[in-house]
Amino acid sequence: MINTPSRRTIVFGVFGVATAAGFLARPASAVAFEDRELAKRFRDLSQNGNSTCSAKFTESIASMPPMARIKGSCCSPMDLKRYGEQVKGLVKYRSIPMIPTDPYDIPAATAQQMLPYYDLKLTGDEQKSYDYAMANSEEKGPCCCPCWRWKVYGGLAKYLIHEHGFDGNRIVDVWDLSDGCGGAM
């Protein structure tokens, strides 16, 4: 939050600035810079990924150094337009550290923390939220196949439901924004 003599201004990262007088678009130069940075990250992640859908990769997560990163798409090529939408959409969840801010660049430490939640037994109402997300997300689950991402993001959903009171609709939103299988959707 930035305090100015005439009004309080809240900076909203990639979207713009909200002021007491209303929402202001960001300057074109800032948008162009962010687009270049996003495109640079996209190139790096799409060309230098280490993510695979193999069971061996899933098992390897437990022994990864916590500072390691799980990068790139595991099933289909990444799509720049969709990637930008996802990164911008995930901004609204930045107050919850367990939700990765980039669906194609996951800290190994986060994945390691979420894996055990996959086996968490939810209460009846919690399970209904999880089942709703399974039936209504674009992939009909956390991703397109039962790989490391399925277990990590399935665990993330159970964590969010159990620890943060997320309902099925919010889990669908997180899963749809976090889809790291690649493609344009």
C-alpha angles and dihedrals in degrees: 000000000000120000116210126181093253103037146350115260128197117204114219103195111228098006108059140258128306115206135175086264094053142271118330123199116239118254113271091240091058092048092048091050092049091047089053091048091047091048090049092051090045092054092048095047095042093048102036105038123145099188121118135169095233124124088232090060091049090052091048093061092078091060098042116115107259091241092055119108131222102218140186137007123313103201116018135016115280119254117221096212093049091044090056091049091051097048091047092046094051091059089086090065098049092112089070107069093198092066106083113232092217120044091207099046111055122174109237089224090059092048090049091052094048099046095076091052089064088076094045114127108228127209117255095267092042090052090051089057091050092047090049090054091048091053097042109036117103092249094039087243139020092305142346100280140020097267135124090293091055090055097040095047092038086055090046090054092051090047092050093047095045100037103028103028095241115173126216094269093056091047089052088052093050092046094046092048091044098048103136098175091103131236132094095277 
